[in-house]
Structures are given as C-alpha cells and as structure tokens.
Amino acid sequence: MNLTRFLIKAFFCLSFFMLLQSCSDNKEQEKDYQWPIIEGFPKPQVPKDNPMTQAKVNLGKALFFDKNLSANQQQACASCHHQKFAFGENIPHSFGSTKQAHRRNSPALVNIAYNKTLTWAHDGLTSIEQQILLPMFGESPVELGITGHEEEVLARFETAEYEVLFSAAFPDQSANFDLIVKAIASYVRSLISLNSPFDTYAYLADDNAISASALRGMNLFFSEKLECHHCHGGFNFTQSTSHEKQLIDRRPFHNTGLYNVNRDTETNKSGYPKHDTGLSEISTLARDDGRFRAPTLRNIEVSAPYMHDGSIASLSEVIDFYAAGGRNVTEGDFQGDGRENLLKSQFIKGVVLTTEEKSDLIAFLKTLTDPTFLSDPKHIVTE
C-alpha cells in the first residue's frame, strides 16, 4: 500500500471508530434508506425520533425548494443554498425574504449529517432539527419570517401533492411544523459528498486519481509545517464532527486572526468587530472572542467567498492569509492587525510558502471537489 495513503487511513481510523461507537441504532426503521457512503464508512448519527427514510427525504426536498415556506413567498431554503455552490451561496452574506441582511456567509451544506455543531458560532446547536428553527422562525435577522404567520404558511401545504408526500413520510399524521422540520432535516442529512478525486485516491486505491502536484499539496496539508489538519482533520476535513476526540483544543471553534479591532479607546480592548464576536456571544466568555467553527473543506473550491463573513474572496487569498499568520486590515471600519490578536489560535503562526507549494496546496484542495454532488439531479427539485 502507498505509504501516504496508509498514513491518511491511519489518521482517520480513530475518528471512524469513535463515530461507530456513538451511532444511533435505527437500522430497522431506516431499512428503506440507503446512505450514499463509501463502503466501510460509518453511518451518520441520527436522532431516534427522526430516523431516515426515503419518503422523508422526498418531502424535505420539496419543502426545501418551496418558496411557500416563507411568509411572503419570496424565498425558499434553496434561495441561499445552491447546489452548484455546494449548497452555499456565492456572496459574502445572505439576505432574508424581507431583504434584511444577514451578518454571516451562508454555510455550505456538505456532509452536515456528520457535524457535531451547527452554524458558525453556536456550541449549543447540535442537531439539524434545532438549527432549522432559526431560519424558519428567527426574527433577528428575519429569514423565512414564519413567526406571526404560522397558520397562513401551514395552510399552503394542504394540497393534494403535499398530502401524498406527507402521508408517505408520516403515515396517519397531519401536516404540522414539527413534521416539516423533521422532513427538511432528513433531506439535509441526505446531502452526502464522498465521491471526490481524493476519495478515489485515498479509499479506492487509485494512484492516478490525483496529480503529482496535488499529492505534494496533500503532504503539505498534513504536515506540521502548515498544521492545516489540526482544525480541518478527519474524513470530513473539519474538527466539528460527531466523533470529536481531538487531543489538542477539543472545541472546534477558533480565532484565526481575521480581525483585531480596537473596540474601546478607554480600556484599549481589542478583538473582533462588535456586531459579530463569534462564540463569545453564546458562551459570554472573553476567551471565545473571535472564535468561529472550522468548516469542512469538502467542495471548498466552489464555496467562495470564505470565512464567517465572506471577507476573503478566493482560495489563493485564504492561503496567503494563513501564511501571513492572520490579516492586517489597513482601511475601513475594522482596521487592526489580526496577526497580533492575543486570542489567536496557536496553529495560526504564519509560514513561508514558495509559489510551487502554494500551487500544490490549491491543487490538493481542488481534489476535494465532488462533481457528482454538485450536479446530481436527485438532490434538487427540477422545473
């Protein structure tokens, strides 16, 4: 066996084992659903009260693409989560159905069935069912804007077409928001991406699946020189997984030195912009200022712009940012040298990369692109 491939498998072995230990045993209830995963991979963890079925996925898909789910019928979930962008969005931040701006970049919905936490900076949201409630009923910002319009919105799904879908997914139950949430969660869990050139190389033993440049980039990625794998490890290339057993910094939230704004002239307190300080808003702990979840790198090639606020436009710029050990903002409202942020992760220390090394690293990241996932018609509702 190729030594590099062997090391990759060894690196991921523990994460597979721990996830197998924690999976819910819903085999009987899920017997009609086939997970699109590589042989030997563990199944995602699923709530016992919402086992996967194909009928739920079908209903959830219809709801995900239906603008009737928003109070003013102007947006669907799919309005901010486009398949060609890995079910993310290609603008810095999203806008709700009432045109209200969201402060964060719409995250790509890639393999989130395996996620330990949901959203950019909330360690308490650990199930997709919980997270879905935010865009549906949240009021700051308004996204789908259902709050105050519950009866009106629900009545839109009392159609012959939806009656068939609800009956198949939830026999002997009438449409309600609990079932809508469970169906959408099932659909989102079905968005599995494990068919990239990297997967063909690493798990199907095809030495020709990736280029020599990408192979060199992979060695860099997993090296202690770059230390990328500390935050983007495991088969899903994110520390935020349901089998989180990291030896260093077990929390998947990190301050990367993106900002270091002087927020208080009297105390000289610096940090991330007041409008979004990350995990500290939830934990209320000063040490969590500027901590955001490390997202998966799968399909990262198509999910620009990057970072929680979409403030970095390209993969090339992202690599320059990490090589510099953070970002020095010299203009605008958020001036400050993030490289000197005292709460910055120990892994963001800066590194010198040659032009070839940077090119090789980008080549490797592009091997994580799964063309099937980005174009498979089974994931979307076609006109």
N, C-alpha and C positions, 0 to 999 in steps of 0.2 A: 504494500500500500504506500502511495506517495506520502512522505513524511509530513508535508504541510497539511494534507487532508486529514492525516491521522491526528495531528495536533488540534485541528479545528474540531473534530469529533470528540476528542478528549475534553476540550474546553467546554463543549456544550453538554457533555454526558451528565454532569451533576444536575444541571438545570432540568433535563428531561426526567431524571429520576425523582427529583423533588416534586415536579408537577404531577407525575404519575401517582405519587403518594397522596396528593390532595384533590384529585379529580372526583367530582360527584358521580355516584353510580346510578346513572339514569338510562342504562343500556336498554332495559325493557321498554321504557317509554319512548326512547329515541330510535327504536329499531327501524323505523322507516326513513330515518335521516342518515345520509352518508356524508361524513365530513370530507371535504376535498383536501386531504392532507397526505404527506409523504408517508409511505409505509414505515412503521417504527416510531413515528412522531406521536406524542400523547394527544388525546383529545382536549380541547379547551374545557375549562371549568364552567359549569352551567348551574344556575340556581335550581334547586329541587322543585320549586313551584313553577318553573317555566322551562321544562325540558324541550329540547329542539325537536321540531317536526317540520317536514317539508311544507305542510299546509300553513303553518305559522309564518314560515319564510315567505311564502307566496303572498299572504295577506300583508305582511310587513313591507314587502317590496311595493305593493300597490299603494299603501299608505305613505311610504317614504317619498314617492314621486307625485303625490296628490296635493295640489295647492289648496284644496278644500280643508286641509288640516290647519291652515292659518285663518285667523278671524276675518281678515279682509280678502281672503282668497288670492293673495298676491304672491305667496311663496310656498314652496314645499321644502322638506328637509333637503331634497336634492338640489335646491337652488344654491346652497352653499357647499354642497358635497358632490363634485362632478367626477364621474368615473375616470375620465382622461387625466385628471389631476390626482389620481389615487384617492378619489372621493374626498378631495380637499378643494381649495379654491386658489386661483392664481392672482389674488390681490392681497395687499398687506393685512387688511382686516375686513370682516364681513359687515353687511348691513341687514337689519331685520326687515320684516314685512312692512313696517311703517317708515322705512328708510333710516331708522335710528342706527348710528354706527356702533359696532362692537369694538371694544378696545383691543381685541386679540385676533390673531390669524386663525382661520378655520382649520382645525387639525385634520390630517388625512385619516380616513377610516380604514386602516390596514391592520389586519390581524388583532383588532382590539378585543376579540374574544379572549385573547391571552393576557390582556392588560391587568395589572394589579390595581392601578388607579386610573380614573378618567379625568379629562380636561387638563389644562396646562398647569394648574397650581392648586389642587384641592386633594389633600390626602384622605379625606373622608368619603369621597365618591368612589366606591369600589365595585359598583355594579352598573351595567349599562342601563338597567331599568331606572336606577336613581338618576343617572345623568340625563336621560331623555326628558325628564320632567322639567329641566331647566329651559331648554329652547321652547318647549310647549307652553309652560305656564309662567316663565320668568317675566318680570316687569322692569328689570334694570340690568341690561337693556331689554326692550321688547324684541322678541324674535318672531315666533309664530303668533304670539299675542292672544292665546286662548282664554286667559283669565278674564272673567266677566262675560264671556261669550260661550260658555260651556254647552248649553243646551242647543244653541244655534249651530255650533260646529258639529256636535254629535249627530244632529238630525240629518246632516248632509250624507252620512254613511248608511242611512236607512234606504238603500236602493237594492234592486234585485241582484245586481252584480256583487255588491258587498255582502248581501245576505248569504250568497253561495260561499264566498270566501270565509266569512265569519263562522258559518256552520261547519265547514271543513276543518278550520283551525281550532274552534272552541265549540264542540257539539253541545246543543241544548243550552247555550248561553246567548244572551242578547248583547249587542254591541255596547261597549262602555269604554271609558278611558283606560281602565286597568288592562283590558284586553288589547287595546290599541298600543299601549306601551309595551306589553309583552310581545306583541307581534313585531313591532319595529325593532325591538331588542334582538329578536330571533333573526330577523333579516340582517341586521348589522353584524351579528356574530357569524353569519354565513360568509362574510367578505374576507375570505382567507387567501393570502398570497404567498405561495410556496413553490412557484414554478419559474424562478429566475435562472439565468445562466449560473449564478453562484450555487444555487441548489443542485443544478445538474452536475456541476463540478464536485461539490462537497459531499453530496449524498447519493448521487447516481454514478459516481466514479468515472466521469467523462473528463479526461485530462484536456480535451480540446474545447471544452465549453467556455473557457475564458482565455484571454490573451496573455502573453508573457508580461505585458505592461500591467494588466490587472492583477496578475499573480504577485508581481513585485509590490503593487499597491496594497494587496491583502496582507503581505508580510509586514509592511509598514503599519497598517491599521492595527494589527495585533501585537505590535512591538511596544516595548517600554519607552521607546523614544517618543512616540506620538501618544500612547496611552488612550487611544480612542475607545478601546474595548471596555474600559472601566465603567463608562457611562452608557455605551452602546453595545453591550455584550449579549450573549445568549443567541439562540436561533432567530429571535425576533429583533435583534440588534437594538435593544433598549433595556435599560436596567429595570424599567417598570413592567414587571411580569408577575403572573400569579404564583410563580415559584421563586420569588425574590429571596435569595440566600447569599447575598454578597458579603465578602469578608471585610470590605472597606466601604464605609458610608452606605449603609443599607437603605437609606432613603433615596428614592430615585429623583430627587429634586436638587438642582444645582444652580449656583450663581456662577455664571460664565464670564463675568467681567464685561458685560454688554454696556453697562452704564455705571457712572459714579457721579451723580448729580449732587451739587451742594444744595440740600433742601432746607437748611436752616442757618441763616447767617449769624445768629446769636450763639448757637452751640457748635457751629461748623459741622453739623451732622450731614453726612453724605450717604448716597445709596441710589436706589432705583427711583425713577420718577414717581411722584406721589399718586398718580392715577392708577398705577399698577405695580405694586411691590411684590407680587408673586405669593408664595406660600405663607408669608408673614401675615397676610390679610386673614388667613384662616387660623393659623396657629397662634397669632398675636405675639410670636417670639421674634425678638430683634435679630437673632442669628439667621432667621429664614428670609430676611430681606433679599429680594432678587433671585430667590430660588424658584426655578421652573422645571417641569418634568422633561427629562431627556426623551424625545420622541423616537419611534422606530426609524431606522434608516432604510427600510424596505421601500422601494419605489421613490427614493429621495430625489432622483433625477427629475421627476415630473411634478414635485410638490412645492416648488418655489412660489413665493418668496419664503425665507426662512426666519427662524426664531419666533418667540411667542407673539411678537408684534409685527412680523413680516418686514423687519427693518433691514434685512440683508437679502440682496436680490438674487445672487447666484451661488452655485456650489464653489466656484473659484473664490468668491469673496468670503464665503464661510471658512474655507481652508486658510485664507490669509488672516482672517480674524483669529482663529485658534493659534496659528503660527506666531502671531503677534502677542499672544497671551492676554487677549481682551481687546477692547476698542476705545480709542481716544476720540471722543466727539468734540470737534473744534468749533462747530457752528450750531445755531438754533437754540431751542429752549432747553435741551438736555446736555449742554456742554459739560464735559468732565472726562477724566481719564479712567476708564473701566479697568485698565491694566493694574491700577493701584487700589482697586476696591478690596478692602480688608477682609471681606467675606467671600471672596472669590474661591472657587474650588481649587484644591491642591493640585488637581490634574491639569488646570489651565495655567501652564507656566511658560508657554512660548517655546518655539523650536525653530531651528533653521532648516528650511527645505530647499533643495535645488529645484530648478524648473522641471527636471525629469521626475523627481519624486512627487511633486505636486500633480503632474500629469498622470503618473501611475496611480496615485491615490484616487483621483477622479475617475480613472478607468475602472478601478475596483468598485467604487460606489455605484457606477452605472451597471455593474453586473447584478446589482440587487433589484433592477427593474424587471418586473414580471409583465411582459406584453399581453399575455392571456388575461390577467387580472384587469388590465386597463381597457380591454376591448370585448370581453366575453359578454354576449347579449343576455345571458341568463341572469346577470346582476342588475339589469335595468328594465324599465317599462318602455317599450318602443311604441311609437305612434302608429 
